[in-house]
Amino acid sequence: MWRGWHGFQAKRGDMSGIVLRVLADKPMHGYEIIQELERKSHGFWRPSPGSIYPTLQLLEEQDLVTSGDDAGKKIYTITDAGRSEAEKSGTKTPWEHNGGDHNFEQMMEVRSVIMGLVGAMKQIMRHGTAEQQEKAIQVAKETLTKLEAIYDTK
């Protein structure tokens, strides 16, 4: 059965380790961390500010990062304790799961195809005749069945 495409997501509790690993490269402000995580995942994962900023606050309370002001922006710097924690935690980033052997070009192609399919289906459902809509639904059902058969290892 199809489990759905979830893209990259951090597992619950992994955000601290992921943020520490990014800050190990250089000090950054929160938005910069979000951008860096999006860049590293080739656009497949963009954590929300609602997950980054509370994590940074927690890391600061744990003395794993410090913060300072730089031109009105709060910049976070990893501490020695934070660097040690990042190394020993072994937290994998979302793009490293499954051995990190993702073919990003292929994933981008799949993403593009999915977006095209969704767009075509919306167009048909909004502006197509009842007959066209029924045909589109049938094609979508057949396609889903075929995709599930590819992945089904039972």
Backbone as CSV, one residue per row, in Angstrom:
resi,resn,N_x,N_y,N_z,CA_x,CA_y,CA_z,C_x,C_y,C_z
1,MET,0.846,-1.192,0.000,0.000,0.000,0.000,0.883,1.244,0.000
2,TRP,0.440,2.260,-0.694,1.169,3.522,-0.803,1.194,4.215,0.547
3,ARG,2.345,4.616,0.963,2.496,5.273,2.260,2.528,6.798,2.133
4,GLY,2.586,7.290,0.913,2.605,8.736,0.702,4.021,9.264,0.585
5,TRP,4.141,10.434,0.007,5.437,11.080,-0.133,5.521,12.124,0.956
6,HIS,6.437,11.917,1.861,6.571,12.852,2.960,7.722,13.817,2.745
7,GLY,8.519,13.611,1.712,9.682,14.468,1.548,10.617,14.264,2.720
8,PHE,11.405,15.235,3.024,12.300,15.160,4.152,11.624,15.750,5.368
9,GLN,11.750,15.073,6.461,11.243,15.585,7.723,12.204,15.134,8.805
10,ALA,12.348,15.963,9.785,13.145,15.565,10.934,12.277,14.711,11.837
11,LYS,12.877,13.687,12.407,12.148,12.890,13.377,12.011,13.696,14.655
12,ARG,10.973,13.402,15.415,10.755,14.096,16.680,12.012,13.950,17.547
13,GLY,12.492,15.045,18.058,13.659,15.021,18.927,14.985,15.194,18.211
14,ASP,14.976,15.141,16.884,16.220,15.273,16.125,16.590,16.718,15.811
15,MET,15.665,17.644,15.974,15.908,19.021,15.549,17.114,19.630,16.253
16,SER,17.283,19.364,17.535,18.429,19.942,18.253,19.746,19.506,17.628
17,GLY,19.881,18.225,17.374,21.107,17.711,16.777,21.359,18.256,15.385
18,ILE,20.289,18.410,14.616,20.415,18.938,13.258,20.869,20.397,13.298
19,VAL,20.255,21.182,14.168,20.639,22.596,14.285,22.083,22.707,14.756
20,LEU,22.477,21.887,15.709,23.868,21.920,16.185,24.831,21.588,15.050
21,ARG,24.486,20.611,14.227,25.367,20.237,13.124,25.511,21.376,12.123
22,VAL,24.441,22.121,11.877,24.517,23.250,10.952,25.343,24.377,11.556
23,LEU,25.130,24.630,12.842,25.886,25.704,13.500,27.359,25.352,13.677
24,ALA,27.699,24.082,13.574,29.106,23.682,13.676,29.918,24.252,12.512
25,ASP,29.240,24.542,11.406,29.925,25.108,10.236,30.281,26.575,10.423
26,LYS,29.334,27.336,11.004,29.563,28.770,11.220,28.394,29.331,12.025
27,PRO,28.612,30.459,12.705,27.504,31.117,13.411,26.466,31.619,12.411
28,MET,25.195,31.542,12.791,24.113,31.974,11.902,22.946,32.503,12.722
29,HIS,22.100,33.275,12.059,20.842,33.665,12.682,19.785,32.640,12.272
30,GLY,18.637,32.680,12.928,17.613,31.654,12.735,17.181,31.473,11.299
31,TYR,16.903,32.575,10.617,16.448,32.479,9.235,17.539,31.881,8.343
32,GLU,18.768,32.210,8.648,19.900,31.663,7.895,19.984,30.142,8.082
33,ILE,19.680,29.667,9.286,19.663,28.222,9.557,18.586,27.557,8.704
34,ILE,17.411,28.174,8.656,16.313,27.633,7.839,16.753,27.542,6.379
35,GLN,17.368,28.614,5.874,17.839,28.636,4.484,18.905,27.569,4.237
36,GLU,19.800,27.402,5.188,20.875,26.415,5.028,20.314,24.996,5.002
37,LEU,19.333,24.724,5.846,18.718,23.404,5.853,17.968,23.147,4.549
38,GLU,17.326,24.170,4.035,16.648,24.034,2.743,17.672,23.791,1.633
39,ARG,18.783,24.513,1.678,19.833,24.339,0.668,20.429,22.944,0.722
40,LYS,20.740,22.496,1.939,21.363,21.179,2.090,20.441,20.039,1.646
41,SER,19.132,20.267,1.741,18.184,19.225,1.329,17.715,19.430,-0.113
42,HIS,18.397,20.317,-0.835,18.075,20.604,-2.237,16.617,21.043,-2.395
43,GLY,16.134,21.795,-1.421,14.790,22.341,-1.497,13.682,21.429,-1.015
44,PHE,14.029,20.241,-0.554,13.012,19.290,-0.137,12.569,19.471,1.310
45,TRP,13.326,20.194,2.093,12.948,20.375,3.493,13.235,21.803,3.902
46,ARG,12.225,22.475,4.358,12.353,23.832,4.871,11.643,23.856,6.218
47,PRO,12.405,23.716,7.287,11.762,23.717,8.602,11.116,25.068,8.886
48,SER,10.079,25.036,9.663,9.354,26.270,9.963,10.057,27.048,11.064
49,PRO,9.844,28.353,11.092,10.378,29.145,12.200,9.878,28.625,13.548
50,GLY,8.668,28.057,13.545,8.094,27.512,14.774,8.806,26.279,15.292
51,SER,9.655,25.680,14.466,10.473,24.564,14.953,11.911,25.005,15.222
52,ILE,12.400,25.981,14.476,13.791,26.427,14.623,13.988,27.295,15.870
53,TYR,13.164,28.324,16.026,13.414,29.271,17.119,13.237,28.657,18.515
54,PRO,12.241,27.835,18.758,12.178,27.177,20.075,13.368,26.242,20.312
55,THR,13.836,25.605,19.246,15.009,24.737,19.364,16.232,25.555,19.741
56,LEU,16.406,26.701,19.103,17.539,27.573,19.425,17.460,28.058,20.875
57,GLN,16.271,28.391,21.318,16.092,28.835,22.709,16.464,27.715,23.677
58,LEU,16.015,26.506,23.379,16.340,25.353,24.222,17.846,25.095,24.236
59,LEU,18.469,25.149,23.065,19.917,24.925,22.985,20.685,25.986,23.766
60,GLU,20.189,27.198,23.741,20.836,28.272,24.496,20.675,28.038,25.999
61,GLU,19.497,27.615,26.415,19.259,27.312,27.835,20.144,26.164,28.313
62,GLN,20.482,25.260,27.410,21.331,24.116,27.742,22.820,24.435,27.579
63,ASP,23.130,25.678,27.267,24.501,26.141,27.049,25.204,25.403,25.906
64,LEU,24.417,24.991,24.911,24.989,24.337,23.738,25.224,25.344,22.617
65,VAL,24.541,26.483,22.692,24.787,27.609,21.787,24.735,28.889,22.611
66,THR,25.364,29.903,22.088,25.254,31.248,22.672,24.687,32.154,21.594
67,SER,24.160,33.283,22.012,23.636,34.221,21.027,24.222,35.599,21.282
68,GLY,24.298,36.342,20.228,24.781,37.713,20.304,24.099,38.530,19.234
69,ASP,24.207,39.833,19.339,23.561,40.730,18.389,24.557,41.130,17.310
70,ASP,24.106,41.042,16.065,24.931,41.471,14.937,24.042,42.277,13.995
71,ALA,24.192,43.585,14.038,23.406,44.493,13.189,21.907,44.259,13.367
72,GLY,21.493,44.066,14.607,20.070,43.896,14.903,19.546,42.489,14.734
73,LYS,20.421,41.557,14.370,20.009,40.159,14.219,20.644,39.343,15.326
74,LYS,19.882,38.370,15.827,20.396,37.492,16.869,21.163,36.353,16.192
75,ILE,22.463,36.325,16.424,23.337,35.327,15.814,23.646,34.239,16.840
76,TYR,23.532,32.987,16.420,23.786,31.851,17.302,25.119,31.210,16.954
77,THR,25.888,30.897,17.991,27.198,30.278,17.842,27.229,29.018,18.696
78,ILE,27.713,27.946,18.129,27.796,26.691,18.876,28.915,26.805,19.918
79,THR,28.692,26.236,21.087,29.708,26.224,22.133,30.504,24.923,22.016
80,ASP,31.581,24.812,22.797,32.348,23.562,22.807,31.462,22.403,23.255
81,ALA,30.616,22.663,24.254,29.690,21.619,24.720,28.707,21.241,23.609
82,GLY,28.261,22.228,22.852,27.357,21.966,21.735,28.019,21.166,20.642
83,ARG,29.284,21.487,20.366,30.044,20.743,19.351,30.213,19.286,19.784
84,SER,30.525,19.092,21.064,30.670,17.750,21.607,29.347,16.983,21.518
85,GLU,28.252,17.669,21.850,26.916,17.056,21.794,26.556,16.671,20.360
86,ALA,26.871,17.534,19.409,26.583,17.251,18.002,27.337,16.020,17.527
87,GLU,28.584,15.901,17.955,29.409,14.763,17.536,28.935,13.463,18.163
88,LYS,28.585,13.490,19.432,28.215,12.245,20.108,26.760,11.833,19.866
89,SER,25.905,12.791,19.476,24.488,12.453,19.304,24.259,11.531,18.114
90,GLY,25.050,11.692,17.077,24.871,10.854,15.894,23.576,11.133,15.153
91,THR,22.939,12.268,15.444,21.688,12.614,14.773,21.926,12.734,13.281
92,LYS,21.109,12.033,12.520,21.192,12.148,11.072,20.261,13.249,10.614
93,THR,20.707,13.974,9.620,19.839,14.978,9.022,18.802,14.247,8.169
94,PRO,17.682,14.887,7.879,16.652,14.203,7.089,17.156,13.692,5.740
95,TRP,18.118,14.389,5.132,18.604,13.948,3.828,19.662,12.857,3.930
96,GLU,20.063,12.498,5.142,21.028,11.416,5.317,20.359,10.081,5.625
97,HIS,19.073,10.098,5.937,18.382,8.845,6.213,18.411,7.977,4.964
98,ASN,18.280,6.695,5.125,18.381,5.726,4.030,19.773,5.751,3.412
99,GLY,20.775,5.999,4.223,22.142,5.938,3.743,22.588,7.167,2.985
100,GLY,21.738,8.157,2.854,22.126,9.379,2.165,22.325,9.203,0.678
101,ASP,21.773,8.112,0.106,21.995,7.844,-1.308,20.832,8.347,-2.168
102,HIS,20.321,9.519,-1.860,19.226,10.089,-2.624,19.746,10.634,-3.944
103,ASN,19.011,10.371,-4.998,19.319,10.943,-6.297,18.480,12.214,-6.405
104,PHE,19.077,13.354,-6.062,18.320,14.592,-5.981,17.788,15.041,-7.336
105,GLU,18.527,14.791,-8.404,18.025,15.163,-9.723,16.763,14.373,-10.047
106,GLN,16.782,13.094,-9.717,15.603,12.260,-9.957,14.442,12.690,-9.065
107,MET,14.752,13.041,-7.822,13.703,13.487,-6.910,13.092,14.802,-7.388
108,MET,13.907,15.690,-7.927,13.384,16.941,-8.466,12.488,16.669,-9.677
109,GLU,12.877,15.687,-10.481,12.053,15.321,-11.635,10.712,14.758,-11.169
110,VAL,10.740,13.906,-10.149,9.503,13.348,-9.599,8.626,14.461,-9.047
111,ARG,9.237,15.381,-8.327,8.486,16.512,-7.762,7.821,17.312,-8.882
112,SER,8.544,17.547,-9.957,8.012,18.296,-11.087,6.851,17.546,-11.741
113,VAL,7.008,16.250,-11.902,5.939,15.442,-12.501,4.699,15.447,-11.609
114,ILE,4.904,15.303,-10.310,3.769,15.317,-9.384,3.033,16.653,-9.461
115,MET,3.778,17.743,-9.474,3.159,19.062,-9.557,2.391,19.210,-10.877
116,GLY,2.951,18.673,-11.955,2.271,18.720,-13.244,0.986,17.905,-13.232
117,LEU,1.038,16.733,-12.604,-0.161,15.894,-12.509,-1.257,16.583,-11.703
118,VAL,-0.865,17.166,-10.591,-1.840,17.873,-9.758,-2.451,19.044,-10.536
119,GLY,-1.626,19.787,-11.239,-2.119,20.915,-12.023,-3.080,20.472,-13.118
120,ALA,-2.722,19.393,-13.819,-3.593,18.884,-14.884,-4.926,18.405,-14.315
121,MET,-4.869,17.708,-13.185,-6.089,17.208,-12.570,-6.984,18.358,-12.114
122,LYS,-6.390,19.389,-11.516,-7.179,20.559,-11.104,-7.856,21.205,-12.308
123,GLN,-7.107,21.353,-13.395,-7.638,21.976,-14.601,-8.835,21.192,-15.134
124,ILE,-8.690,19.891,-15.194,-9.779,19.052,-15.706,-10.984,19.099,-14.768
125,MET,-10.740,19.052,-13.473,-11.850,19.042,-12.514,-12.567,20.395,-12.475
126,ARG,-11.857,21.470,-12.764,-12.485,22.798,-12.755,-13.203,23.121,-14.061
127,HIS,-12.587,22.719,-15.182,-13.078,23.195,-16.470,-13.479,22.082,-17.438
128,GLY,-13.226,20.839,-17.090,-13.537,19.745,-17.999,-15.004,19.356,-17.963
129,THR,-15.402,18.631,-18.981,-16.769,18.098,-19.016,-16.861,16.948,-18.016
130,ALA,-18.058,16.514,-17.740,-18.265,15.386,-16.823,-17.542,14.140,-17.342
131,GLU,-17.567,13.958,-18.666,-16.898,12.804,-19.275,-15.372,12.905,-19.092
132,GLN,-14.813,14.096,-19.318,-13.370,14.301,-19.122,-12.977,14.082,-17.662
133,GLN,-13.796,14.570,-16.764,-13.515,14.388,-15.341,-13.517,12.910,-14.967
134,GLU,-14.477,12.169,-15.465,-14.550,10.731,-15.172,-13.330,10.004,-15.732
135,LYS,-12.917,10.355,-16.955,-11.724,9.747,-17.561,-10.476,10.070,-16.721
136,ALA,-10.368,11.319,-16.281,-9.208,11.722,-15.475,-9.161,10.949,-14.158
137,ILE,-10.294,10.794,-13.532,-10.351,10.032,-12.275,-9.929,8.594,-12.526
138,GLN,-10.394,7.999,-13.611,-10.038,6.617,-13.931,-8.534,6.486,-14.184
139,VAL,-7.969,7.417,-14.952,-6.519,7.395,-15.221,-5.747,7.531,-13.915
140,ALA,-6.190,8.420,-13.035,-5.512,8.613,-11.749,-5.573,7.334,-10.915
141,LYS,-6.717,6.680,-10.884,-6.854,5.432,-10.118,-5.944,4.336,-10.684
142,GLU,-5.910,4.227,-12.008,-5.056,3.225,-12.657,-3.583,3.513,-12.367
143,THR,-3.214,4.777,-12.445,-1.829,5.172,-12.177,-1.449,4.855,-10.738
144,LEU,-2.321,5.170,-9.804,-2.054,4.876,-8.399,-1.876,3.381,-8.185
145,THR,-2.735,2.577,-8.785,-2.630,1.121,-8.657,-1.286,0.626,-9.202
146,LYS,-0.871,1.163,-10.348,0.404,0.768,-10.952,1.584,1.184,-10.082
147,LEU,1.538,2.387,-9.514,2.625,2.843,-8.641,2.694,2.012,-7.379
148,GLU,1.542,1.691,-6.814,1.536,0.858,-5.609,2.117,-0.524,-5.909
149,ALA,1.851,-1.046,-7.099,2.385,-2.356,-7.491,3.908,-2.330,-7.614
150,ILE,4.448,-1.209,-8.039,5.910,-1.085,-8.149,6.564,-1.215,-6.783
151,TYR,5.970,-0.593,-5.785,6.574,-0.553,-4.456,6.174,-1.734,-3.588
152,ASP,5.047,-2.321,-3.842,4.532,-3.404,-3.000,5.460,-4.610,-3.065
153,THR,6.018,-4.972,-1.933,6.964,-6.092,-1.882,6.361,-7.321,-1.214
154,LYS,5.058,-7.328,-1.027,4.399,-8.474,-0.365,4.385,-9.692,-1.245
